[in-house]
Amino acid sequence: MSIRRIDVGPRMSQIVIHGNIVYLAGQVGEPSGNVASQTRDILAAIDEFLAKAGTDKTKILQAIIWLADMSTFSEMNAEWDKWVPQGHTPARATGEAKLAGPEYLVEIIVTAAI
């Protein structure tokens, strides 16, 4: 099977497609925002990248969410719940991690089908 890369940078590609599976790089939001606004930024970016790959959020298979502070879980979930299509919720895990910098509060990684 071929591998197709979209938005290729020197360190990583934003999108990698192998067969009928789309892998997105971890997405972070505008660093000046709070958990809710960063989550909204991330979800909008995910929508854009999935569209570039020829798919959409109804085809997300798995989401991995990292929070800088697990106490913000409900704040992130409030934005997620408004965005994720009911009946198409993916397998999901959420954990706490030290992110790339202290200004980043949320990072989301998704895998989707085409």
PLY file of the C-alpha trace (Angstrom):
ply
format ascii 1.0
element vertex 114
property float x
property float y
property float z
element edge 113
property int vertex1
property int vertex2
end_header
0.00 0.00 0.00
1.14 3.50 -0.69
1.70 6.18 1.90
0.58 9.73 1.16
1.69 12.70 3.25
-0.02 16.10 3.33
1.35 19.32 4.83
4.82 17.86 5.12
7.27 19.75 7.30
10.90 19.19 8.22
9.97 17.40 11.46
6.54 15.90 10.80
3.60 15.69 8.45
0.23 16.98 9.60
-1.57 14.17 7.74
-0.42 10.69 6.77
-2.70 8.39 4.77
-1.99 4.68 4.51
-4.61 2.62 2.73
-7.96 3.85 4.00
-6.65 5.15 7.32
-5.82 8.79 8.08
-3.41 9.67 10.88
-3.27 13.27 12.09
-0.36 14.77 13.98
-1.16 15.91 17.50
-3.00 19.22 17.37
-2.68 22.07 19.84
-4.61 25.31 20.06
-3.70 28.98 20.27
-1.40 29.09 23.31
-2.88 32.29 24.74
-6.26 30.64 25.33
-7.78 28.58 28.10
-8.70 24.89 27.90
-12.08 25.57 26.24
-10.70 27.90 23.56
-7.69 25.68 22.88
-10.02 22.68 22.52
-12.22 24.62 20.06
-9.10 25.60 18.04
-7.95 22.00 17.95
-11.33 20.62 16.89
-11.56 23.18 14.08
-8.07 22.18 12.89
-9.05 18.51 13.00
-12.10 19.28 10.83
-9.85 21.07 8.31
-7.22 18.35 8.19
-9.78 15.57 7.85
-11.40 17.46 4.95
-7.96 17.76 3.26
-7.64 13.99 3.62
-11.08 13.37 2.10
-12.92 12.39 5.26
-14.71 13.93 8.24
-15.31 13.61 11.97
-18.02 10.96 11.53
-15.22 8.61 10.46
-12.88 9.14 13.42
-11.86 5.75 14.77
-9.80 6.82 17.76
-8.97 10.01 19.67
-6.19 10.39 22.20
-6.42 13.51 24.33
-3.67 14.87 26.53
-4.42 17.50 29.17
-1.75 19.44 31.02
-3.99 19.24 34.09
-6.60 16.52 34.50
-8.71 18.88 36.62
-9.73 20.56 33.33
-11.29 17.33 32.01
-14.88 18.61 32.24
-13.97 21.92 30.55
-12.45 20.05 27.60
-15.35 17.56 27.52
-17.89 20.40 27.29
-16.31 21.47 23.97
-15.80 17.90 22.77
-19.44 17.00 23.47
-20.69 19.96 21.37
-18.41 18.92 18.48
-18.50 15.11 18.28
-21.43 13.73 16.25
-23.66 11.54 18.40
-23.78 8.01 17.05
-20.24 8.47 15.66
-18.24 8.79 18.86
-14.77 7.23 18.50
-12.80 5.06 20.86
-11.13 7.60 23.14
-8.55 7.91 25.87
-7.69 10.98 27.92
-4.64 11.38 30.09
-2.52 13.98 31.81
0.90 14.85 30.41
3.46 17.60 30.35
2.93 19.08 26.87
5.45 20.80 24.57
5.33 23.99 26.62
3.42 25.32 29.63
1.24 27.48 27.38
-0.31 24.36 25.80
-3.17 22.94 27.85
-4.65 20.36 25.45
-3.36 18.16 22.63
-5.57 15.85 20.56
-4.45 13.09 18.19
-6.96 11.35 15.91
-7.02 8.42 13.53
-9.86 8.20 11.00
-11.11 6.08 8.12
-11.64 7.41 4.62
0 1
1 2
2 3
3 4
4 5
5 6
6 7
7 8
8 9
9 10
10 11
11 12
12 13
13 14
14 15
15 16
16 17
17 18
18 19
19 20
20 21
21 22
22 23
23 24
24 25
25 26
26 27
27 28
28 29
29 30
30 31
31 32
32 33
33 34
34 35
35 36
36 37
37 38
38 39
39 40
40 41
41 42
42 43
43 44
44 45
45 46
46 47
47 48
48 49
49 50
50 51
51 52
52 53
53 54
54 55
55 56
56 57
57 58
58 59
59 60
60 61
61 62
62 63
63 64
64 65
65 66
66 67
67 68
68 69
69 70
70 71
71 72
72 73
73 74
74 75
75 76
76 77
77 78
78 79
79 80
80 81
81 82
82 83
83 84
84 85
85 86
86 87
87 88
88 89
89 90
90 91
91 92
92 93
93 94
94 95
95 96
96 97
97 98
98 99
99 100
100 101
101 102
102 103
103 104
104 105
105 106
106 107
107 108
108 109
109 110
110 111
111 112
112 113
